């Protein structure tokens, strides 16, 4: 059973690892200052392809459920997170995003009755400190609009993730993802055209970057993420999301020459430690080892154990 659980932990980890590549791909390959266009391209084409492959539309209550999930996980989340990125220092925006596990745990309790437990809450706090050490620099000017975007993105994504567990889908995971991506893309399309104007000229590197973000950073990533959500506690999955800034930092150091010191190294250790500590398979392993550990007999004041005292009683008899 533990092998299966670890398999889903690592499968889920594919999602934040893929999302962690977004920063370097956007900076190095995509047209500048077109976040809404990039978000639309990430969501709508791959959603339409998946919908054409699955050939299944929502039915009954799933029309409004798919609409709500698509708006929370894609349509609102993408603009809010870009709003935070453009109005806040990057480190502060990432640190606010690291509060997502706590938001998921807070919503999971009343909506699906999932209790996080002290260990998972502690792991989320450790991960939050780790992300702050990893990415936070001098905060500089703090824009109220940016804070609204950052906290808003945390709340809407947490609600969307918890509702995925609240409403077991009547279809396979790819079909459910296609509904959300199409809804989110259709919400983003008119907003992007209104705010940013017509699509920019796209060269070959930019096209390759868009394909990577759409296929790997969105289609595959969301499949792995939602697979984890339906198999594991929502709080444990949300902690895995903290791998995102770890991958982003590592790629920035490797390919963009970003600085990396003791504070960042300690941050990585804390983040990864918090992610692992919050997984139920780790707690199960520790419980099994404690149960299998030999119980030591109490020692009397003469230093003799209970077994020795029993031997003396048998000899006297």
C-alpha positions in Angstrom: 0.0 0.0 0.0 2.8 2.4 0.9 4.4 1.8 -2.5 1.2 2.8 -4.2 0.9 5.9 -2.1 4.5 7.0 -2.8 3.7 6.5 -6.5 0.9 9.1 -6.2 3.1 11.4 -4.3 5.7 11.4 -7.0 3.0 11.6 -9.8 1.5 14.6 -8.1 5.0 16.2 -7.8 5.2 16.3 -11.6 2.7 19.2 -11.6 4.6 21.7 -9.4 7.8 20.7 -11.1 6.3 21.5 -14.5 4.8 24.8 -13.1 8.3 25.7 -11.8 9.6 25.9 -15.4 7.0 28.6 -16.2 9.3 31.4 -14.9 12.3 30.6 -17.0 10.3 29.7 -20.1 8.4 33.0 -19.9 11.4 35.1 -19.3 13.6 33.5 -22.0 11.2 32.6 -24.8 7.8 34.3 -24.6 6.8 37.8 -25.8 7.1 40.3 -23.0 4.1 41.9 -21.2 1.5 39.5 -22.6 0.5 37.4 -19.5 -3.2 37.1 -20.4 -2.4 36.0 -23.9 0.1 33.4 -22.5 -2.5 32.2 -20.0 -5.1 31.8 -22.8 -2.7 29.9 -25.0 -1.9 27.7 -22.1 -5.5 26.7 -21.4 -7.8 26.9 -24.4 -6.0 25.0 -27.2 -5.0 22.0 -25.1 -8.5 22.1 -23.5 -10.2 22.0 -27.0 -7.9 19.1 -28.1 -8.7 17.1 -25.0 -12.4 17.8 -25.4 -12.3 16.7 -29.0 -10.5 13.5 -28.0 -12.9 12.6 -25.1 -16.0 13.7 -27.0 -18.1 14.2 -23.9 -19.8 17.3 -22.6 -21.1 17.8 -19.0 -24.6 16.7 -18.1 -27.1 17.9 -15.5 -25.5 19.5 -12.5 -22.0 19.1 -14.0 -22.7 22.1 -16.3 -22.5 24.5 -13.5 -19.9 22.5 -11.6 -17.6 22.4 -14.6 -18.1 26.2 -15.0 -17.3 26.9 -11.3 -14.2 24.6 -11.4 -13.0 26.1 -14.6 -13.4 29.7 -13.3 -11.7 28.9 -10.0 -8.8 26.8 -11.3 -8.1 28.6 -14.5 -10.2 31.6 -15.4 -9.8 33.6 -12.2 -6.6 32.0 -11.0 -4.4 32.9 -14.0 -5.3 36.6 -14.1 -5.0 37.0 -10.3 -1.6 35.4 -10.2 -0.4 37.6 -13.1 -1.8 40.6 -11.3 0.3 39.7 -8.3 3.3 39.1 -10.4 3.1 42.5 -12.1 2.3 44.5 -8.9 4.4 42.8 -6.2 8.1 41.9 -5.9 8.5 38.3 -7.1 9.7 37.0 -3.8 6.7 38.5 -1.9 4.3 37.1 -4.5 5.8 33.6 -4.2 5.7 33.8 -0.4 2.0 34.7 -0.4 1.4 31.8 -2.8 3.2 29.5 -0.3 0.3 30.1 2.0 -1.9 28.0 -0.3 -1.5 24.8 1.7 -2.9 26.6 4.8 -5.8 27.9 2.7 -6.6 24.5 1.3 -6.6 22.9 4.8 -8.8 25.7 6.1 -11.4 25.2 3.4 -11.1 21.4 3.4 -12.3 21.2 7.0 -15.8 22.7 6.5 -16.4 21.6 2.9 -15.2 17.9 2.9 -14.6 17.4 6.7 -10.9 16.8 6.2 -8.9 17.5 9.4 -5.4 18.6 8.7 -3.8 17.6 12.1 -1.0 19.3 13.9 1.8 17.7 11.9 0.4 18.8 8.5 -0.2 22.3 9.8 3.3 22.5 11.2 4.7 21.1 7.9 2.8 23.9 6.0 4.3 26.6 8.3 7.8 25.1 7.9 7.3 25.1 4.1 6.1 28.7 4.2 9.2 29.8 6.0 11.3 27.8 3.6 9.8 29.5 0.6 10.3 32.9 2.2 14.0 32.1 2.7 14.2 30.7 -0.8 12.8 33.7 -2.7 12.1 36.7 -0.5 14.4 39.6 -0.8 13.9 43.2 0.3 10.1 43.6 -0.1 10.3 47.2 -1.6 7.0 48.9 -2.4 4.0 46.8 -1.6 1.0 47.5 -3.8 -2.4 46.9 -2.4 -3.8 45.7 -5.8 -0.9 43.2 -6.0 -1.7 41.9 -2.5 -5.4 41.5 -3.5 -4.3 39.5 -6.5 -1.9 37.3 -4.6 -4.4 36.5 -1.8 -7.2 36.2 -4.3 -5.3 33.6 -6.3 -4.6 31.6 -3.2 -8.3 31.5 -2.2 -9.8 30.7 -5.6 -7.3 27.9 -6.3 -7.8 26.5 -2.9 -11.6 26.5 -3.3 -11.2 24.8 -6.8 -8.9 22.1 -5.4 -11.2 21.3 -2.5 -14.3 21.2 -4.7 -12.5 18.6 -6.9 -12.6 16.3 -3.9 -16.1 17.4 -2.9 -17.6 16.4 -6.2 -16.4 13.0 -7.5 -16.5 13.4 -11.3 -18.7 11.0 -13.3 -16.1 11.0 -16.1 -12.4 10.2 -16.4 -9.8 12.7 -15.4 -8.8 13.9 -18.9 -12.5 14.7 -19.6 -12.8 16.7 -16.4 -9.6 18.6 -17.1 -10.8 19.4 -20.7 -14.0 21.0 -19.3 -12.1 23.2 -16.9 -9.5 24.3 -19.5 -12.1 25.2 -22.1 -14.1 27.1 -19.5 -11.0 28.9 -18.2 -9.7 29.6 -21.7 -13.1 31.1 -22.8 -13.1 33.3 -19.8 -9.6 34.5 -20.4 -9.9 35.1 -24.2 -12.1 38.2 -24.2 -10.3 39.6 -21.2 -7.0 39.2 -22.9 -8.2 40.8 -26.2 -9.7 43.7 -24.3 -6.7 44.4 -22.0 -3.8 43.4 -24.3 -5.1 43.8 -27.8 -4.6 41.4 -30.7 -2.1 38.4 -30.4 1.6 39.3 -30.7 3.9 38.1 -33.5 5.3 34.8 -32.4 8.7 33.4 -33.5 9.8 29.8 -33.4 11.3 29.9 -29.8 8.1 31.6 -28.5 6.0 29.0 -30.2 8.1 26.2 -28.6 7.7 27.9 -25.3 3.9 28.1 -25.7 3.7 24.4 -26.7 5.8 23.5 -23.6 3.6 25.5 -21.2 0.3 24.2 -22.8 1.2 20.5 -23.1 3.5 19.9 -20.2 2.9 22.9 -17.9 -0.9 22.7 -18.2 -2.3 19.5 -19.7 0.1 17.0 -18.2 0.6 19.0 -15.0 -3.1 19.3 -14.2 -3.7 15.7 -15.0 -1.1 14.7 -12.4 -2.3 17.3 -9.9 -5.9 16.2 -10.0 -5.0 12.5 -9.9 -3.2 13.3 -6.7 -6.2 15.2 -5.4 -8.6 12.4 -5.8 -6.2 9.8 -4.3 -4.7 11.7 -1.3 -5.8 14.3 1.3 -6.2 17.8 -0.1 -3.8 19.2 2.5 -1.1 16.7 1.7 -1.4 17.5 -2.1 -1.3 21.2 -1.5 2.0 20.8 0.4 3.5 19.1 -2.7 2.7 22.4 -4.5 5.6 24.0 -2.6 8.0 22.1 -4.9 7.1 24.8 -7.5 9.4 27.6 -6.2 12.2 25.1 -5.5 12.2 24.0 -9.2 11.9 27.7 -10.3 14.8 28.7 -8.1 17.0 25.8 -9.3 16.4 26.6 -12.9 17.0 30.3 -12.3 20.4 29.5 -10.8 21.3 27.0 -13.5 20.2 29.0 -16.6 19.8 32.6 -15.6 22.8 33.1 -13.2 20.6 33.9 -10.2 22.4 34.0 -6.8 22.2 31.1 -4.5 23.5 31.2 -0.9 23.1 29.6 2.5 19.6 31.2 3.0 18.3 29.7 -0.2 19.9 26.3 0.6 18.2 26.3 4.0 15.0 27.4 2.4 15.1 24.4 0.0 15.7 22.0 2.9 12.8 23.4 4.9 10.5 23.3 1.9 11.3 19.7 1.0 11.2 18.7 4.6 7.8 20.3 5.1 6.5 18.6 1.9 7.6 15.1 3.0 6.5 15.6 6.7 3.0 16.4 5.6 2.5 13.2 3.5 0.3 10.5 5.1 2.6 7.8 3.9 5.4 9.2 6.1 3.2 9.2 9.1 2.1 5.6 8.3 5.7 4.5 8.0 6.6 6.0 11.4 3.6 4.4 13.1 4.5 1.0 11.6 8.1 1.3 12.8 7.0 2.3 16.3 4.6 -0.6 16.5 7.4 -3.0 15.3 10.0 -1.7 17.8 10.6 -4.2 20.7 9.1 -3.1 24.0 11.8 -2.8 26.7 11.0 -4.3 30.1 11.0 -1.9 33.0 14.2 -1.8 35.0 14.0 -2.1 38.9 16.1 -0.1 41.2 18.8 -2.8 41.3 19.2 -2.6 37.5 17.5 -5.9 36.8 14.8 -6.2 34.2 11.5 -7.9 34.6 12.8 -11.0 32.8 15.6 -11.4 35.3 13.2 -11.1 38.3 11.0 -13.7 36.7 14.0 -16.1 36.4 14.7 -15.7 40.1 11.1 -16.5 41.0 11.2 -19.7 38.9 14.5 -20.7 40.6 13.0 -20.2 44.0 10.0 -22.3 43.1 
